[in-house]
Amino acid sequence: MGYNTLKPNQLIFSSRKNELLQMSGVNQWMNQIIDKYRLKKITVHGWRHTCASLLFEAGSSLKEVQDRLGHNDVKTTKDIYTLVTEKAKSEAIQKLASYLNI
């Protein structure tokens, strides 16, 4: 459409007029995909939580996740997104057992 997508302030997902998308449109698209492929229902915010959790599981630092999510304060990221996944719980036990030579 002629937009310079390399500009730092360019939106990744924009309307045809290069403006912010309305959430109702995004939710409608997502629900069409969910219905078509019979996927579990998840909200846009749910995808954000999933992304943050996967970043932590992949070993990303708190600061890296804060930057990815666009939070001004690392405390926000820590308080909201540092959910302990089952994989992380298991890894914590394995680390302790390894440290104790069990």
Long-range contacts (C-beta under 8 A, 24 or more apart in sequence): 49-81, 49-83, 52-77, 52-81, 53-81, 53-83, 53-85, 56-81, 56-82, 56-85, 56-88, 57-85, 57-87, 57-88
